[in-house]
Amino acid sequence: MASLRDTSQTTANAAGTPDVDGGSVQTLPPSGPPPLRRPTASRRSRGAGWGPRLELAVLIGPALLVFVAFVIFPVVLAAYYGFFSWSGYGPAVDFVGLNNYVVILTDPDFHEALGHNVFIAIMSLVLQGPLALGLALLLNRKMRFQSAIRILIFVPYVISEVVVGIGWSLMLQSNGALNGLLEKVGLGALTADWLSDPAIAIWTLMVIITWKYIGFATILFLAGLQGIPDELSEAAAIDGASYWQIQRHIVLPLLGPTIRIWAFLSIIGSLQLFDLVWIIWGQYVASTAGTSTMATYMVANGRNAGSYGYGSAVAVVMFLISLAVALLYQRFLLRRDTAGAITGGKA
C-alpha cells in the first residue's frame, strides 16, 4: 500500500497537483521548444530595400518629371495668371482677383459655348454609342474581308483634324460637292447652308464628329467583346436563349466597363473640343453659326483679344469642369468596376 501511495504522490507532483497530505507541490515548467527570437536585421538586409526603390525611381522619375513639367506646372501657371489682367508681355502686375471668373460666369457667350459642349457630349453618346456597338457586334462575327473593314472604319480616327476639317468644309459649303450632288440627282430642295445656318450647323458638326470618332469606339468595343469567353454564349444558346437575349443579358453586362470607359473619354473630349470647330468655322463664324465651344471661346477672347489673363481664367474653368467629371466618374463608376476585380484578386 505504501508503495502505491508513493507512486501516486510522485505522479501527482509531476502533474502539478497537490498531494493527499495537503502539501504544496511545485509545478514543473511545460516541456517544448524554446520560443523563437526575431533575428536582428543585419546591415546587408537593411540596405537591400534600396535596390527596388532606386529601380522604381529610375522608371517613374522621367515620366513624373514630364507630367509635372507639362501638366501640373501649366495648370498652376494658368491659375496664377487668371488673377491678373495680363496682355501676355512682361510681368503680370495688374491684379484683378476673381474679376475674370466673375466675367466668365456671367457672360452669355460663355453660357452658349458651355451649352454647345454639353449638347455635343450628350449627342456623341447617343449617336456614336449604338452605332459603334452595332458595328462591333457585326465585326465580332466571322465574315469575309473582316480585317479590311476594321481598318476602313478606324481610318477616319487616325486622319489629322486639319485634313478632316478642310475636306468637310470644302464638301459642305454652299457651292460644294454635297449640294452639287443633290442638285444633279434631282434633290435640289434638300440643299442648304450646312455650315452657316445656325439651325443645322450644330448637327453638321455632330455628323463630322461621329464620322471621325466612331472608329475609336468600335475598336474599343470590339476589344472588349473579344475578351468575353465564348463558352458563356454557347451555354446560353444550348439552354434556348436567342441571339438578342444573349447580347442583352450576357454580352452587354460584361461589356459595361468598356462602355463606361469610352463614355468617360467621349465626354472629356467633347468638353475640350476645339480643332474641328476652329478649322471649319473659324473664330467669328463659330459664334454666329451656333457651333462655338469653351475652347474656341477661350482662344477668341483670350489670345486673339490680347487678354491672356482672361484666357487663362477660362482655361482654369475648363479644367475644373473636366476635373469634376473625372471625379464623379471615379466615385460612382470606376470604383464600382474595379471593386469586383480587387475582391476577386484577394480571393
Buried (B, 14 or more C-beta within 10 A) or exposed (E): EEEEEEEEBEEBBEEEEEBEEEEEBEEEEEEEEEEEEEEEEEEEEEEEEEEEEEEEEEEEEEEEEEEEEEEEEEEEEBBBBBBBBBEBEEEBEEEBEEBBBEBBEEBEEBEBBBEBBBBBBEBBBEBBBEBBBEBBBEBBEEEEEEEEBBEEBBEBBEEEBEEBBEBBBEBBBEEBEBBEEBEEEEEEEEBBBBBBBEEBBBEBBBBBBBBBBBBBBBBBBBEBBEEBEEEEBEEBEEEEBEEEEBBEEBBEEBBBBBBBBBBBBBBBBBBBBBBBBBBBBBBEBBBEBBBBBBBBBBBBBBEEEEBBBBBBBBBBBBBEBBEEBBEEBEEEBBEEEEEEEEEEEEE
